[in-house]
């Protein structure tokens, strides 16, 4: 009687478990990538200019956080090609 009860409990636990999410950076749109013996990211900036102030004088580079939604940019526009007049 115990084995079927444990099997049902194990099946329920496995079915209710959700998949683990990948590690992402903070919700800020700009990250400071610091180079050195320990390379790391600081994602605490709202603009590239703000990040550049913190990066000046350090072995660091400001990058756009690929994990944030870029809703402000909007959809990409298709450019129409003008006809060539020769």
LINSULTA-V216388 format. One record per run of one state. SS is the DSSP state (h for helix, s for strand, l for the rest). FROM is the first residue (numbers start at 0). TO is the last residue. Records with the same first field share a line. If there is no record, write none. Layout:
SS: FROM-TO  FROM-TO
//
This chain:
l: 0-0  16-28  34-38  45-46  55-58  64-85
h: 1-15  47-54
s: 29-33  39-44  59-63
//
